[in-house]
């Protein structure tokens, strides 16, 4: 996730979606808030650890942190020196993930096409709105707003927080600050991220709880809508300059490998790019196969649990029946006693 978030056009949320941890991640982030203090008062440190799901979250954060320090540098270098190869790998990865997660769930209905289309439109329309952030003037305000927007995008599959930062004109500033450990810049950006994460995770968790299938279709729309940004052979046709003179991409023209070679004079590297597309797709299919096997193993263990639950229900039912029988017997005894007293009178 850390390496994906460092590459404009790729979302760490997509990686979480592919690996099957997405919903748990969203619900875990939502647990950070006032309710954590209540969990700590009731259960102490153990209660707080369980409430925040730290056995899941800490290894994930450690992996992201290590990646940002190590693998992200490799990803940024590949993006600058070998963009076709890097985009080819992620294009195959995201395309395969869209096919995997778009399988219709059991409660799918025809109107779920609407959130799917909405996700497609939002994924394509959001980047064109981001240059407005550069008009806020103060870099401090821009960093706060950029952090809130970017972190919200990073937990959405298919929406690249890095690409939105690029369209805001903040990508180079933030990456240079992270590489140089600029604590002031990192602090401002981190505050924006904390606010965005706190608010957006709760909103997304609520939608997943109340409109699960429709929300998943919206996320699939985001994933599919991100594919044009990862097409390796494209040409920048429209851009604007940010406040510091940096180039902010606005629109691309998508080319065939042959046209790309003719227009740019660079080798399209067709064989290598296609090979990496296939490699990215294979990674997703292997992860999906592994997830299905794990789910099958869990399901194989469920009949015993189910029978125990059924037995518990039956026992509860028998207990309720026995209580009802005893209640009727008591009632009949009381009625009989009253009748006898009435006869004596």
C-alpha positions as CSV (number, residue, x, y, z in Angstrom):
1,X,0.0,0.0,0.0
2,X,2.8,2.4,0.8
3,X,4.5,1.8,-2.6
4,X,1.2,2.1,-4.5
5,X,0.3,5.4,-2.7
6,X,3.7,6.9,-3.8
7,X,2.8,6.3,-7.5
8,X,0.4,8.9,-9.1
9,X,-2.5,6.9,-10.6
10,X,-2.4,4.0,-8.2
11,X,-4.3,3.8,-4.9
12,X,-3.3,2.0,-1.7
13,X,-7.0,1.4,-1.3
14,X,-6.9,-0.7,-4.4
15,X,-4.2,-2.9,-2.9
16,X,-6.3,-3.3,0.3
17,X,-9.3,-4.2,-1.8
18,X,-7.3,-6.8,-3.7
19,X,-5.9,-8.4,-0.6
20,X,-9.3,-8.6,1.1
21,X,-8.5,-6.3,4.0
22,X,-10.4,-3.2,2.8
23,X,-13.6,-3.4,4.9
24,X,-11.7,-4.4,8.1
25,X,-9.3,-1.4,7.5
26,X,-12.2,1.1,7.1
27,X,-14.0,-0.2,10.2
28,X,-10.7,-0.2,12.2
29,X,-9.9,3.4,11.3
30,X,-13.4,4.4,12.4
31,X,-12.7,3.0,15.9
32,X,-10.2,5.9,16.6
33,X,-12.3,8.5,18.3
34,X,-14.1,9.2,21.6
35,X,-15.3,5.6,21.9
36,X,-11.6,4.5,22.4
37,X,-11.5,6.3,25.8
38,X,-14.6,4.4,26.9
39,X,-13.0,1.1,25.8
40,X,-9.9,2.0,27.8
41,X,-11.9,2.8,31.0
42,X,-13.8,-0.4,30.8
43,X,-11.1,-2.9,29.8
44,X,-7.8,-1.1,30.4
45,X,-5.0,-1.5,27.9
46,X,-6.3,-4.9,26.7
47,X,-9.7,-3.4,26.0
48,X,-8.2,-0.5,24.1
49,X,-6.0,-2.9,22.0
50,X,-9.0,-5.0,21.1
51,X,-11.2,-1.9,20.4
52,X,-8.6,-0.4,18.0
53,X,-7.8,-3.8,16.4
54,X,-4.1,-3.1,16.9
55,X,-3.0,-6.7,16.0
56,X,-4.3,-6.0,12.5
57,X,-3.4,-2.3,12.3
58,X,0.2,-2.2,13.6
59,X,1.7,-4.7,11.2
60,X,-0.1,-2.9,8.3
61,X,1.2,0.5,9.4
62,X,4.7,-0.9,9.8
63,X,4.6,-2.3,6.3
64,X,3.4,1.1,4.9
65,X,6.1,3.0,6.8
66,X,8.9,0.6,5.7
67,X,7.6,0.9,2.1
68,X,7.5,4.7,2.2
69,X,11.1,4.7,3.3
70,X,12.4,2.0,1.0
71,X,10.1,0.8,-1.8
72,X,8.5,4.1,-2.4
73,X,11.9,5.5,-3.4
74,X,12.2,2.7,-6.0
75,X,8.7,3.4,-7.2
76,X,9.4,7.1,-7.7
77,X,12.7,6.3,-9.5
78,X,10.9,3.9,-11.8
79,X,8.2,6.5,-12.4
80,X,10.9,9.0,-13.5
81,X,13.2,6.7,-15.5
82,X,10.9,3.8,-16.6
83,X,7.3,5.1,-16.5
84,X,6.1,2.7,-19.2
85,X,7.2,-0.4,-17.3
86,X,5.8,0.8,-13.9
87,X,2.5,1.9,-15.4
88,X,2.3,-1.4,-17.3
89,X,2.6,-3.4,-14.1
90,X,0.0,-1.4,-12.3
91,X,-2.4,-1.3,-15.3
92,X,-2.4,-5.1,-15.3
93,X,-2.8,-5.2,-11.5
94,X,-5.7,-2.8,-11.4
95,X,-7.5,-4.3,-14.5
96,X,-7.4,-7.8,-13.0
97,X,-8.6,-6.4,-9.6
98,X,-11.5,-4.7,-11.3
99,X,-12.5,-8.0,-12.9
100,X,-12.1,-9.9,-9.6
101,X,-14.1,-7.5,-7.4
102,X,-16.8,-6.8,-9.9
103,X,-18.3,-10.3,-9.5
104,X,-22.0,-9.8,-8.7
105,X,-22.8,-10.6,-5.1
106,X,-25.9,-12.6,-4.2
107,X,-28.0,-9.5,-3.5
108,X,-27.1,-7.6,-6.6
109,X,-29.9,-5.7,-8.3
110,X,-30.1,-3.9,-11.7
111,X,-30.1,-0.5,-10.0
112,X,-26.6,-1.2,-8.6
113,X,-25.4,-0.1,-12.1
114,X,-26.1,3.5,-11.0
115,X,-23.5,3.7,-8.3
116,X,-21.1,1.8,-10.6
117,X,-21.6,4.6,-13.2
118,X,-21.3,7.2,-10.5
119,X,-17.9,5.8,-9.5
120,X,-16.7,6.0,-13.1
121,X,-17.7,9.6,-13.5
122,X,-16.3,10.7,-10.1
123,X,-13.0,8.9,-10.8
124,X,-12.7,10.8,-14.1
125,X,-14.0,14.2,-12.8
126,X,-12.1,14.6,-9.5
127,X,-8.7,15.3,-10.9
128,X,-10.0,18.2,-13.0
129,X,-11.3,19.9,-9.8
130,X,-8.0,19.6,-7.9
131,X,-6.2,22.6,-9.4
132,X,-8.7,24.8,-7.5
133,X,-6.7,23.9,-4.3
134,X,-3.8,25.9,-5.7
135,X,-5.9,29.0,-5.5
136,X,-6.2,28.9,-1.8
137,X,-3.0,31.1,-1.6
138,X,-1.3,30.1,1.6
139,X,0.9,27.0,1.3
140,X,-0.1,26.0,4.9
141,X,-3.8,26.0,4.0
142,X,-3.0,24.1,0.8
143,X,-1.1,21.4,2.7
144,X,-3.9,21.0,5.2
145,X,-6.6,20.8,2.5
146,X,-4.4,18.6,0.3
147,X,-3.7,16.2,3.2
148,X,-7.4,15.8,4.0
149,X,-8.3,15.2,0.3
150,X,-5.3,13.0,-0.5
151,X,-5.8,10.7,2.5
152,X,-9.5,10.3,1.7
153,X,-8.6,9.4,-1.9
154,X,-5.9,7.0,-0.7
155,X,-8.5,4.8,1.1
156,X,-10.7,4.8,-1.9
157,X,-9.9,2.0,-4.3
158,X,-9.1,3.4,-7.8
159,X,-8.6,7.0,-6.7
160,X,-4.9,7.9,-6.4
161,X,-4.1,10.3,-3.6
162,X,-0.7,10.9,-5.2
163,X,-2.3,11.8,-8.6
164,X,-4.7,14.2,-6.9
165,X,-1.6,15.8,-5.1
166,X,0.0,16.1,-8.5
167,X,-3.0,17.9,-9.9
168,X,-3.0,20.2,-6.9
169,X,0.6,21.0,-7.5
170,X,1.6,19.5,-4.1
171,X,3.1,16.2,-5.1
172,X,6.7,17.3,-5.5
173,X,6.5,19.5,-2.3
174,X,5.2,16.6,-0.2
175,X,7.6,14.0,-1.5
176,X,10.6,16.3,-1.1
177,X,9.4,17.0,2.5
178,X,9.2,13.3,3.2
179,X,12.6,12.5,1.7
180,X,14.2,15.4,3.6
181,X,12.3,14.8,6.9
182,X,10.9,18.4,6.9
183,X,9.0,18.0,10.2
184,X,7.1,21.3,9.8
185,X,5.7,20.3,6.4
186,X,5.1,16.7,7.4
187,X,3.2,18.0,10.5
188,X,0.9,20.2,8.6
189,X,0.2,17.6,5.9
190,X,-0.3,15.0,8.7
191,X,-2.8,17.2,10.5
192,X,-4.8,17.4,7.2
193,X,-4.6,13.7,6.8
194,X,-5.8,13.1,10.4
195,X,-8.9,15.3,9.8
196,X,-9.7,13.7,6.5
197,X,-9.2,10.2,7.8
198,X,-11.3,10.8,10.9
199,X,-14.3,12.2,8.9
200,X,-14.1,10.1,5.7
201,X,-13.6,6.7,7.3
202,X,-16.8,7.2,9.4
203,X,-18.8,8.2,6.3
204,X,-17.5,5.2,4.3
205,X,-18.1,2.8,7.2
206,X,-21.7,4.0,7.5
207,X,-22.3,3.4,3.8
208,X,-20.7,-0.1,3.9
209,X,-23.0,-0.9,6.9
210,X,-26.2,0.4,5.4
211,X,-25.7,0.1,1.6
212,X,-23.0,-2.6,1.3
213,X,-23.5,-3.9,-2.2
214,X,-24.2,-0.4,-3.7
215,X,-21.1,1.0,-2.0
216,X,-19.0,-1.9,-3.3
217,X,-20.3,-1.2,-6.8
218,X,-19.3,2.5,-6.4
219,X,-15.8,1.4,-5.4
220,X,-15.6,-0.9,-8.5
221,X,-16.5,2.2,-10.6
222,X,-13.6,4.1,-9.0
223,X,-11.2,1.2,-9.8
224,X,-12.3,0.9,-13.5
225,X,-12.3,4.7,-13.8
226,X,-8.7,4.9,-12.7
227,X,-7.5,2.7,-15.6
228,X,-6.9,5.5,-18.2
229,X,-4.5,7.2,-15.8
230,X,-2.4,4.0,-15.8
231,X,-2.4,3.5,-19.6
232,X,1.4,3.4,-20.4
233,X,1.3,5.0,-23.9
234,X,-0.3,8.4,-23.4
235,X,0.6,12.0,-24.2
236,X,0.0,15.1,-22.1
237,X,-2.1,17.5,-24.1
238,X,-3.2,20.0,-21.5
239,X,-1.7,21.3,-18.3
240,X,-1.3,24.4,-16.1
241,X,1.5,25.8,-14.0
242,X,1.2,25.7,-10.2
243,X,2.1,28.6,-7.9
244,X,5.7,27.5,-7.8
245,X,5.9,26.9,-11.6
246,X,5.4,23.2,-11.4
247,X,3.5,21.5,-14.2
248,X,0.0,20.2,-13.2
249,X,-1.4,17.7,-15.7
250,X,-5.0,18.2,-16.8
251,X,-5.7,16.0,-19.8
252,X,-4.0,13.1,-21.7
253,X,-4.3,11.6,-25.1
254,X,-4.2,7.8,-25.1
255,X,-2.2,6.2,-27.9
256,X,-1.4,2.9,-29.4
257,X,2.2,1.6,-28.8
258,X,3.0,2.4,-32.5
259,X,1.6,5.9,-32.4
260,X,3.5,6.6,-29.1
261,X,6.8,5.6,-30.7
262,X,6.1,7.9,-33.8
263,X,5.0,10.9,-31.7
264,X,7.6,10.8,-28.9
265,X,10.5,9.1,-30.7
266,X,10.9,6.8,-27.7
267,X,10.7,3.0,-27.8
268,X,7.2,1.8,-26.8
269,X,8.9,-1.3,-25.1
270,X,5.8,-3.3,-26.0
271,X,7.1,-6.8,-25.0
272,X,8.4,-5.7,-21.6
273,X,5.2,-3.6,-20.8
274,X,2.8,-6.4,-21.8
275,X,4.9,-8.9,-19.8
276,X,4.6,-6.6,-16.7
277,X,0.9,-6.2,-17.3
278,X,0.5,-10.0,-17.2
279,X,2.7,-10.1,-14.1
280,X,0.4,-7.6,-12.3
281,X,-2.7,-9.6,-13.3
282,X,-1.1,-12.8,-12.1
283,X,-0.3,-11.3,-8.7
284,X,-4.0,-10.3,-8.3
285,X,-5.3,-13.7,-9.5
286,X,-2.9,-15.5,-7.0
287,X,-4.1,-13.3,-4.2
288,X,-7.7,-13.9,-5.1
289,X,-7.1,-17.7,-5.3
290,X,-5.4,-17.7,-1.9
291,X,-8.3,-15.7,-0.4
292,X,-10.8,-18.1,-1.7
293,X,-8.9,-21.1,-0.3
294,X,-8.7,-19.4,3.1
295,X,-12.5,-18.7,2.9
296,X,-13.2,-22.3,2.0
297,X,-11.1,-23.5,5.0
298,X,-13.1,-21.2,7.3
299,X,-16.4,-22.4,5.8
300,X,-15.4,-26.0,6.3
301,X,-15.1,-25.3,10.0
302,X,-18.5,-23.6,10.2
303,X,-20.8,-26.6,10.2
304,X,-19.8,-27.5,13.7
305,X,-20.4,-24.0,14.8
306,X,-23.7,-24.0,13.0
307,X,-24.8,-27.2,14.7
308,X,-23.7,-25.8,18.0
309,X,-25.8,-22.7,17.3
310,X,-28.8,-24.8,16.2
311,X,-28.5,-27.0,19.4
312,X,-28.4,-23.8,21.5
313,X,-31.5,-22.6,19.7
314,X,-33.2,-25.9,20.3
315,X,-32.2,-26.0,23.9
316,X,-33.5,-22.4,24.3
317,X,-36.7,-23.4,22.6
318,X,-37.2,-26.5,24.8
319,X,-36.5,-24.3,27.8
320,X,-39.1,-21.8,26.7
321,X,-41.6,-24.6,26.1
322,X,-40.9,-26.0,29.6
323,X,-41.4,-22.6,31.2
324,X,-44.7,-22.1,29.3
325,X,-45.9,-25.6,30.4
326,X,-45.0,-24.8,34.0
327,X,-46.8,-21.5,33.7
328,X,-50.0,-23.1,32.4
329,X,-49.9,-25.7,35.1
330,X,-49.5,-23.0,37.8
331,X,-52.4,-21.1,36.3
332,X,-54.7,-24.2,36.1
333,X,-53.9,-25.0,39.8
334,X,-54.8,-21.5,40.8
335,X,-58.0,-21.6,38.8
336,X,-58.9,-25.0,40.4
337,X,-58.2,-23.7,43.9
338,X,-60.5,-20.7,43.3
339,X,-63.3,-23.0,42.0
340,X,-63.0,-25.2,45.1
341,X,-63.2,-22.1,47.4
342,X,-66.2,-20.9,45.4
343,X,-67.9,-24.3,45.9
344,X,-67.4,-24.3,49.6
345,X,-68.9,-20.8,49.8
